[in-house]
Amino acid sequence: MNEYLTFRKMITPIFIQVIFWLGVLGCVITGLGTMSQSALMGLATLILGPLVVRIYCELIIVVFKMNEALQRMAPADTADTQTSPTM
């Protein structure tokens, strides 16, 4: 719990999964609604919509994975201190 309170562990990746499934649900509803006007556009929305949502969510997760990797690479004693440039 301390990791969450000190912002050392991110909870946003959990929310990204929820956003993904809501995006897929939105694409399915939009695709089915669009099929009444244009079957081809509705089918394209059903197929490409979830793919685009997945790519978007994966890009966001990559940013958080990079943050985790950078935190692991940083020395433990300098993680909480600020360094000032010397001139």
One Martini backbone bead per residue (centre of mass of N, CA, C, O) as a GRO file, in nm:
protein
   87
    1MET     BB    1   0.055   0.064  -0.017
    2ASN     BB    2   0.300   0.258  -0.011
    3GLU     BB    3   0.351   0.260  -0.320
    4TYR     BB    4   0.089   0.419  -0.387
    5LEU     BB    5   0.134   0.672  -0.195
    6THR     BB    6   0.437   0.730  -0.338
    7PHE     BB    7   0.428   0.666  -0.655
    8ARG     BB    8   0.583   0.383  -0.737
    9LYS     BB    9   0.299   0.269  -0.814
   10MET     BB   10   0.086   0.214  -1.072
   11ILE     BB   11  -0.278   0.226  -1.156
   12THR     BB   12  -0.336   0.290  -1.459
   13PRO     BB   13  -0.320   0.008  -1.605
   14ILE     BB   14  -0.594  -0.082  -1.494
   15PHE     BB   15  -0.760   0.144  -1.637
   16ILE     BB   16  -0.683   0.068  -1.929
   17GLN     BB   17  -0.851  -0.190  -1.940
   18VAL     BB   18  -1.121  -0.049  -1.908
   19ILE     BB   19  -1.095   0.135  -2.152
   20PHE     BB   20  -1.077  -0.088  -2.360
   21TRP     BB   21  -1.359  -0.222  -2.309
   22LEU     BB   22  -1.518   0.037  -2.362
   23GLY     BB   23  -1.414   0.075  -2.653
   24VAL     BB   24  -1.520  -0.190  -2.765
   25LEU     BB   25  -1.814  -0.139  -2.699
   26GLY     BB   26  -1.836   0.121  -2.868
   27CYS     BB   27  -1.763  -0.014  -3.141
   28VAL     BB   28  -1.995  -0.215  -3.149
   29ILE     BB   29  -2.228  -0.015  -3.131
   30THR     BB   30  -2.142   0.158  -3.373
   31GLY     BB   31  -2.130  -0.068  -3.584
   32LEU     BB   32  -2.426  -0.157  -3.560
   33GLY     BB   33  -2.545   0.126  -3.623
   34THR     BB   34  -2.399   0.158  -3.906
   35MET     BB   35  -2.527  -0.090  -4.059
   36SER     BB   36  -2.801   0.057  -4.129
   37GLN     BB   37  -2.646   0.240  -4.350
   38SER     BB   38  -2.352   0.071  -4.364
   39ALA     BB   39  -2.214  -0.230  -4.385
   40LEU     BB   40  -1.913  -0.166  -4.438
   41MET     BB   41  -1.869   0.041  -4.207
   42GLY     BB   42  -1.962  -0.142  -3.977
   43LEU     BB   43  -1.749  -0.364  -4.024
   44ALA     BB   44  -1.503  -0.181  -3.995
   45THR     BB   45  -1.565  -0.097  -3.704
   46LEU     BB   46  -1.565  -0.384  -3.581
   47ILE     BB   47  -1.261  -0.440  -3.666
   48LEU     BB   48  -1.088  -0.162  -3.630
   49GLY     BB   49  -1.166  -0.041  -3.359
   50PRO     BB   50  -1.034  -0.242  -3.153
   51LEU     BB   51  -0.751  -0.211  -3.275
   52VAL     BB   52  -0.712   0.091  -3.212
   53VAL     BB   53  -0.760   0.070  -2.909
   54ARG     BB   54  -0.527  -0.126  -2.852
   55ILE     BB   55  -0.295   0.050  -2.954
   56TYR     BB   56  -0.344   0.287  -2.766
   57CYS     BB   57  -0.314   0.129  -2.496
   58GLU     BB   58  -0.026   0.020  -2.550
   59LEU     BB   59   0.113   0.298  -2.561
   60ILE     BB   60   0.051   0.373  -2.271
   61ILE     BB   61   0.190   0.127  -2.138
   62VAL     BB   62   0.476   0.185  -2.241
   63VAL     BB   63   0.520   0.434  -2.069
   64PHE     BB   64   0.502   0.280  -1.796
   65LYS     BB   65   0.730   0.078  -1.853
   66MET     BB   66   0.951   0.289  -1.879
   67ASN     BB   67   0.924   0.396  -1.593
   68GLU     BB   68   0.993   0.131  -1.449
   69ALA     BB   69   1.272   0.092  -1.577
   70LEU     BB   70   1.395   0.359  -1.474
   71GLN     BB   71   1.359   0.295  -1.172
   72ARG     BB   72   1.545   0.040  -1.174
   73MET     BB   73   1.808   0.198  -1.281
   74ALA     BB   74   1.801   0.364  -1.046
   75PRO     BB   75   1.941   0.454  -0.780
   76ALA     BB   76   1.830   0.439  -0.457
   77ASP     BB   77   1.983   0.702  -0.335
   78THR     BB   78   1.876   0.901  -0.596
   79ALA     BB   79   1.557   0.891  -0.619
   80ASP     BB   80   1.489   1.132  -0.382
   81THR     BB   81   1.698   1.319  -0.507
   82GLN     BB   82   1.832   1.624  -0.596
   83THR     BB   83   2.004   1.759  -0.867
   84SER     BB   84   2.254   1.991  -0.935
   85PRO     BB   85   2.405   2.178  -1.145
   86THR     BB   86   2.730   2.233  -1.250
   87MET     BB   87   2.967   2.519  -1.320
   0.00000   0.00000   0.00000
